[in-house]
Amino acid sequence: MDSNHETTTTKPEGLEQDELIIQQHREIEKEISDSILLIGEKEELTSLQTEYINDPVYLTKIQDLNKKYKCMRRARPDGNCFFRSFAFAYFEYLLDHNEEYKHFKERAIKSKDELISCGFTQFTLEDFHDTFMEVVNLIGEGQHEKLYDTFNMQGYSDYVVVYLRLITSGQLQKDAEFYKHFIEGDRTVVEFCHQEVEPMFKESDHIHIIALSTALNVGVRVRYMDRGESSEAIAHDFPEGSPVCVHLLYRPGHYDILYS
């Protein structure tokens, strides 16, 4: 056989076409996502009606939401929407609740050492914690517009998300005996954290919300807009029984902020 002869493998034409379609779909999704602000301006809930104009199930639930909430604020649908929505909604709430802000700031300062005690390295945490505290300090300055602008600066905004993901991971690992019952498949809590919690762009589920709200002692109410039989978007509170200060709207795969 000629040593210079090159053997090539070709994929079936249909498979190549499928891969091309998938790649184009991902590029379109990314383009749409990148065109949306990380945290949007407040808008009327009626804006949702245009998205579901031909969907009577969702329209009924939007009408119910309109009776309970004044407006909403969208977050970029990039897989980080729960953490980003939670952070902005809670920080915005703290602007008008100074005593709670002081307690939260103390917890935020101590959180780095708590995470180190959970096994995270100081080198890993340092930059994320420093940036997180910079944003937390903006609350004390009482500047809503500056806080909003900062959350739309990719560097600051993403570092806040990363740090909240680490706090969530730390809480899951600290109470692994409890949380292991929520994890599907043959995975340990540590494996779940490495695969589903700590990486950016990984979507969040109940377990993330329970862990973060517990770690920070922040009451979160999530309204679930789904295809259930109820005419309202059912509310779930985390942790159960806690006073609620953050209101979020969940639609399949995505979280936004609600204002009552």
N, C-alpha and C positions, 0 to 999 in steps of 0.2 A: 504494500500500500504506500502511496506517495506520502512522505512525512509532512509535506506542505499542505496536504489536503485538509481543509477545515470542515468539520461536521457541524451542522447547524440544526437546531430544533425549532420548528415553527408551531405556534399555537393555532388551534382551530380558528377559522375566521370568525365564527360566532362568539368565541370566548374573547378574542381581541376586541370585538365590537362591544361586548358587555363591559369590559374593563374601561373602554373609552367613554362609554355612557356614564359609568360610575364616577370616573375622574371628572367629567364635565359637570355632573351633578354636584360633586363636592366643591368644585370651583365656584359654581353658581351660589351654593349655600354660603360659602365663605364671603363672597362678594356682597351678598345680602346682609350677612351678619356684620361685616366690617362697616357697612353704610349706616348702621344703627348706633346711636350713642351708647356708651357703656351704661350710663344712667340717663334716662330721658327726662323731659320736662313733664310737669303734671298735665293730665288731659282728662276730659270727661269720659266716663265709662261707656257712653253711647258710641265712642269710637270703635268699641269691640263689635257693635252690631253690624258694621259694614263687613267685618271679617266673616261673620256667620249668618249673612242675610238669608241664605237658603237652608238654614239649619234650625228648625223649630225647637229642638231640645236645648241647644245652647242659647238661643234667643230668650227662652223662658227663664233660664238661669241668669242671664245678663240683666233682664228686667228686675229680678229679685235682688241682684247685687246693687242695682241703681237705688233701691229703697234703703239699703243699709250703708252704702258708702258714697262719698261725695265725688271722688276722683281716683285716678290711678297714675302710676309712674312706671314706664316700661324699663326693663333691663335688657342688655344685649343677649340674644339667645346663643351663647357660646359654650354652654356646659358649666359656666361659673355663675349662672344667673341667681341661684339660691343664695350663695355666699355674698354676692355683690348686693343683691336686693336686701338681704338681712342686714348687712353692714350699714348701708346708707340709711335705711329706715330707722335702725336703732340709733345711729349717730345723730340723725335729724331729730329724733325724739329727745335725746339727751341735751340738745341745745336749749330746750325749755324746761329741763328738770335737773337743776344744778346739783342737788344733793346726790341724786343717783349717778350723775356724771362723776362726782368725786369718788364714789365707791367703785365705779367701773374703772376709773383711771388707776386706782390702787390695784385692782385685780389684774389689769393689763400689764402694769409694771412687774408684778410678781409672776406673771404667767411664764416668762422666759425661764426662770429657775425651776418652775414646776415641770416644764417640758424637758429640761435637762435631766431632772430626776426621773423622768419617764424613759430616758435613754437617748434623747436627741442630743446632738453635739452642739456646743456653744457656737462653733464656727458656722454651722448650718443656720442657726437661728439669728445670729447677730444682726445682719443687714435687714432681714424681714421684720424683726422686732423693732429695730430703730425706726424704720419707715412707718410701721404700724403706729408707733407712739407719736411720730410727727403728725399723722392724721388725727389721732385722738386729741392731741393738744389743740388742734384747730377748733374743736368743740368748745374748749374753755375760752377761746377768743370770741365765741358767739357769732361767727361769720358764716351765715348759711350759704351765701353765694360762693365764698371761697371754698367751703366744704364741697359744694356741688361741682365746682370747676376741678377740684383735686380728684374727685371720683371719676372724672372724665379724662384724666391724664393717665394713660395706659400704665406707666411705670408705677405710680403710687397706687392706683386702683388694683392692679394685679398683685402687688405686694401685700395689700390688705387681705385679698382673697387667699393668697398662699398662707398667710399667718393664721387665718381663721381655719383653714384646712388642717394645719398642724395642731391647733388647739382641739379641733374635733377628733383628730387621730389620737392625741394624748388622752382625751376623755374616754374614748373607746378602749384603749389599751389599759387604762387605769381600772376600769370596771369591766374587764374582759369577760368575767364569769356571767355577768348580766347580758352583755351585748352579743355573746356568741350564739344565743338562741335566735337572733334576728338575721343571721348570715346564712344565705343559701349556698348549697354546694359544700364540698369537703375542703373548706378553707379555715384557717385560724383567724383570729381577730387581727393579728399582726399582718398576715398576708392580705386580708381584706383592706386594711389601711393603706398598705403599700400599693395596692392595685386600684382601689376605688375611691379613696379619700384624699390622699396626699397629692396625686397628680392633678395638674391643671386640666380643665376642660372635661373632667369626669362629672357626669350628672349626679344630682343628689336625690336621696330617697328619705323615707321616714327615719332611718337609723342616723343619718347625718343631722337631721333637724333635732332629734331627741338629744343626741350627744352635745351638739353646740349650744342649744338652749339650756341644757343642764350645766355645762361647763361654765357658762357666763351668767347663769341664773337670770335669763331673759325670757319672758313669756311671749310666745309666738302663736298667732292664730293663722292657720292656712285654710283658705276657702278653696275647695276642690270643685272645679268646673269639669265635670265628666258626663258620661252618658247614663249615669244612674237614674233610677225612676223618679227620684225626688225633683220637685220643681225649683228647688233652691240649690245653691252651691254649698254643700255641707261643710261645716266648720270643724276643724280638729285643732285642739290647743296643745301646745308643747311648752314645758312639761305640763302634764295634766293638772288642772287646778290652780295654775300660776296666774297672777294678774297679767293681762295681755298689754304689751306696748308696741309690738310689731305685727302688722297685718299684711299677709301675702296672698296673692291669687295664684293658684296652680292650674295650669292647663297642661294636657299631656306633654311632658318633657320640658316644661318651662315655668318659671316663677317671675311675677311682677309684684309691685308694691301697691297696696290699697290704703286709702285714707278715709276714715270715718268722720 
